[in-house]
């Protein structure tokens, strides 16, 4: 959700309740530029590597050389 600073000021407590209940982030803008984000409590306690879970590519041959012999020969020239 995105909201202007003026609207946030007018509805601050209701927005904080909404962030807690819906577990969603609210982005606050001022003159069209992002100035702050309100995130649910506990969000900052999450370990950074948990957010990366499932995003790592699985390699079929992890110990294979990065370059072929033909690549090495091309680099020598």
Secondary structure by P-SEA (a helix, b strand, c coil): ccccaaaaaacaaaaaaaaaaacbbbbbbccccccbbbbccccccccccccccccbbbbcccccccccaaaaaaaac
